Amino acid sequence: MTMTAAQIKRGRKFGQVLSGARDVFMRDGYEGASVDEIARQAGVSKATLYSYFPDKRLLFSEVARIECNRQAEAAMEVIDVNAPVEDALHEAVDRIVRFFLTDFGCQIYRTCVAESHRFPELGARFYESGPELVRERVGAVLRIYVERGALRIEDIDLAAMQLAELCKSDLFTRKLCGIQREFDEAEIARVVDGAVEMFMARYAA
């Protein structure tokens, strides 16, 4: 059954299943997470789990979608669009960088990219809840400052994605490759400050 055919069904224990699945995926990774363990962690039967999510990939992609949306909403709440543009960008970039460096953020990226050639639906759902969501939310912030004259950007979509890519720098790659698992504040600040400075060098009005 493809992910397109396997429609998500909501019910009384839907949130319970998602919470249990998130805990297991975070701890064991996608490959290591068994349906039996997810059901046990969620406190439901396998039959109940399968009634909501007939496919583990679909369950993982839904957990990823909800987590990405939660992170995006939390970021938008703390970004002060009335502040100077550098301050707003700094807050946005700091949030993105830190999410990229979480175990869950790396798991989402690694799993969806690795599986997308076999399961294109998984790749599509990842893109919508990850890169596409970042483009929309960051683009909305950029548009405010363009309208105020603080930024000069002709292609806001492109600029938003460029900013997101600057957030990865080398720390994200090192985390993905297992070279480094923990990062101190100085390392994170270096990436955040550098991303904002480079972006402003290109787009400041």
C-alpha positions as CSV (number, residue, x, y, z in Angstrom):
1,M,0.0,0.0,0.0
2,T,1.4,3.4,-0.9
3,M,1.4,6.4,1.4
4,T,-1.1,8.1,-1.0
5,A,-3.6,5.2,-0.5
6,A,-2.9,4.8,3.2
7,Q,-5.0,7.7,4.5
8,I,-4.5,8.9,8.0
9,K,-7.6,8.2,10.2
10,R,-8.1,10.2,13.3
11,G,-9.8,9.0,16.5
12,R,-9.8,9.2,20.2
13,K,-6.3,7.8,20.7
14,F,-4.7,9.6,17.7
15,G,-2.7,12.0,19.8
16,Q,-1.6,9.2,22.1
17,V,-0.3,7.2,19.2
18,L,1.7,10.2,17.8
19,S,3.2,10.9,21.2
20,G,4.3,7.4,21.7
21,A,5.7,7.2,18.1
22,R,7.7,10.4,18.6
23,D,9.3,9.0,21.7
24,V,10.3,5.8,20.0
25,F,11.5,7.4,16.8
26,M,13.6,9.9,18.8
27,R,15.1,7.0,20.9
28,D,15.5,4.3,18.3
29,G,15.5,6.0,14.9
30,Y,13.3,5.1,12.0
31,E,14.8,1.7,11.2
32,G,15.1,0.7,14.8
33,A,11.6,1.7,15.8
34,S,9.3,-1.3,15.8
35,V,5.5,-1.1,15.5
36,D,5.3,-3.3,18.6
37,E,7.4,-0.9,20.6
38,I,5.5,2.1,19.3
39,A,2.2,0.5,20.3
40,R,3.6,-0.4,23.8
41,Q,4.9,3.2,24.3
42,A,1.6,4.7,23.2
43,G,-0.4,2.3,25.4
44,V,-2.5,1.0,22.5
45,S,-2.9,-2.3,20.7
46,K,-1.2,-2.9,17.3
47,A,-4.7,-3.1,15.8
48,T,-5.5,0.4,17.1
49,L,-2.2,1.8,15.8
50,Y,-2.8,0.3,12.4
51,S,-6.3,1.6,12.3
52,Y,-4.8,5.1,12.3
53,F,-1.6,4.5,10.4
54,P,-1.5,1.4,8.1
55,D,2.1,2.2,7.2
56,K,5.1,3.1,9.5
57,R,6.4,5.6,6.9
58,L,3.2,7.4,7.1
59,L,3.3,7.5,10.9
60,F,6.9,8.8,10.8
61,S,6.1,11.5,8.2
62,E,3.1,12.6,10.3
63,V,5.2,12.9,13.5
64,A,7.8,14.9,11.5
65,R,5.1,17.2,10.0
66,I,3.6,17.9,13.4
67,E,7.1,18.5,15.0
68,C,8.1,20.8,12.2
69,N,4.9,22.8,12.5
70,R,5.3,23.0,16.3
71,Q,8.8,24.4,15.9
72,A,7.7,26.9,13.3
73,E,4.9,28.1,15.4
74,A,7.1,28.5,18.4
75,A,9.6,30.5,16.3
76,M,7.0,32.8,14.9
77,E,5.8,33.6,18.5
78,V,9.2,34.9,19.6
79,I,10.3,36.7,16.4
80,D,9.6,40.4,16.9
81,V,8.9,41.8,13.5
82,N,8.9,45.3,15.0
83,A,12.5,44.9,16.0
84,P,15.4,45.9,13.7
85,V,15.7,43.5,10.8
86,E,19.1,42.1,12.0
87,D,17.5,41.2,15.4
88,A,14.5,39.5,13.8
89,L,16.8,37.5,11.4
90,H,19.1,36.6,14.2
91,E,16.2,35.1,16.2
92,A,14.9,33.2,13.1
93,V,18.3,31.8,12.2
94,D,19.1,30.8,15.7
95,R,15.9,28.8,15.9
96,I,16.5,27.1,12.5
97,V,20.1,26.2,13.4
98,R,19.2,24.7,16.7
99,F,16.5,22.6,15.2
100,F,18.8,21.3,12.5
101,L,21.2,20.2,15.3
102,T,18.6,18.2,17.3
103,D,18.7,14.5,17.0
104,F,15.1,14.5,15.8
105,G,15.8,17.2,13.1
106,C,18.7,15.1,11.8
107,Q,16.6,11.9,11.9
108,I,13.9,13.5,9.8
109,Y,16.3,14.8,7.2
110,R,18.3,11.6,7.0
111,T,15.4,9.2,6.9
112,C,13.3,11.2,4.4
113,V,16.1,11.8,2.0
114,A,17.3,8.2,2.2
115,E,13.8,6.7,1.6
116,S,12.5,9.3,-0.9
117,H,13.8,7.5,-3.9
118,R,11.9,4.3,-3.0
119,F,8.9,6.1,-1.5
120,P,8.4,9.4,-3.3
121,E,5.3,10.2,-1.2
122,L,7.5,10.3,1.9
123,G,9.9,12.7,0.2
124,A,7.0,14.9,-0.8
125,R,5.6,15.0,2.7
126,F,9.0,15.8,4.1
127,Y,9.5,18.7,1.6
128,E,6.1,20.2,2.4
129,S,6.6,20.0,6.2
130,G,10.3,21.0,6.1
131,P,11.8,23.1,3.3
132,E,8.5,24.4,2.1
133,L,7.4,25.4,5.6
134,V,10.6,27.2,6.2
135,R,10.3,29.0,2.9
136,E,6.8,30.2,3.8
137,R,7.5,31.3,7.3
138,V,10.8,32.9,6.7
139,G,9.4,34.5,3.5
140,A,6.6,36.1,5.5
141,V,9.1,37.7,7.8
142,L,11.3,38.9,4.9
143,R,8.3,40.4,3.1
144,I,7.5,42.6,6.1
145,Y,11.0,44.1,6.1
146,V,11.0,44.5,2.3
147,E,7.7,46.5,2.5
148,R,9.3,48.7,5.2
149,G,12.4,49.3,3.0
150,A,14.8,47.6,5.3
151,L,15.6,44.8,2.8
152,R,15.7,44.9,-1.0
153,I,14.7,41.5,-2.3
154,E,13.2,40.8,-5.7
155,D,12.8,37.0,-5.2
156,I,11.6,36.4,-1.7
157,D,11.2,32.7,-2.1
158,L,14.8,32.3,-3.3
159,A,16.1,34.5,-0.5
160,A,14.2,32.6,2.2
161,M,15.7,29.3,0.9
162,Q,19.2,30.8,0.7
163,L,18.9,31.9,4.4
164,A,17.8,28.4,5.4
165,E,20.8,26.9,3.6
166,L,23.1,29.3,5.4
167,C,21.8,27.9,8.6
168,K,23.2,24.5,7.9
169,S,26.8,25.5,7.4
170,D,29.3,22.8,8.5
171,L,27.7,22.0,11.9
172,F,24.6,20.3,10.3
173,T,26.9,18.2,8.0
174,R,29.1,17.2,10.9
175,K,26.1,16.1,12.9
176,L,24.7,14.2,10.0
177,C,28.0,12.4,9.4
178,G,28.4,11.6,13.1
179,I,31.6,13.5,13.3
180,Q,30.3,15.7,16.2
181,R,27.2,15.3,18.3
182,E,27.3,18.2,20.7
183,F,27.9,21.9,19.9
184,D,28.7,24.7,22.3
185,E,27.2,28.1,22.2
186,A,30.2,29.7,20.6
187,E,30.0,27.3,17.7
188,I,26.3,27.9,17.2
189,A,26.7,31.7,17.5
190,R,29.4,31.6,14.9
191,V,27.1,30.0,12.4
192,V,24.1,32.2,13.3
193,D,26.1,35.5,13.2
194,G,27.7,34.5,9.9
195,A,24.4,33.6,8.3
196,V,22.8,36.9,9.2
197,E,25.9,38.9,8.2
198,M,26.1,37.3,4.8
199,F,22.4,37.6,4.2
200,M,22.4,41.3,5.1
201,A,25.5,41.9,2.9
202,R,23.4,40.7,0.0
203,Y,19.9,42.0,0.7
204,A,20.2,45.0,3.0
205,A,18.6,48.1,1.5
